Amino acid sequence: MPVLTDPHGWFTLAVPEGWERDTKDGVTTLRDPVGVGVVYVSGVRVCRGLQGCFGRADFLAIFLRSI
């Protein structure tokens, strides 16, 4: 199984055979070979330690406002 490595080296992820991968601006898009499924993968380094809101909807809102 091919391995996806985050451009910053923060994580690796095994990707099923045949899935297309495209990374742009730190976000990797994975598309299944049939064209039905799409997965977006990204990572973030938290300088001040684990944040209580990390991974929840409020984290996503903070992230979206930052971009």
Helices and strands as residue ranges (DSSP letters): E 3-5, E 12-14, E 20-24, E 27-31, E 38-42, H 57-66
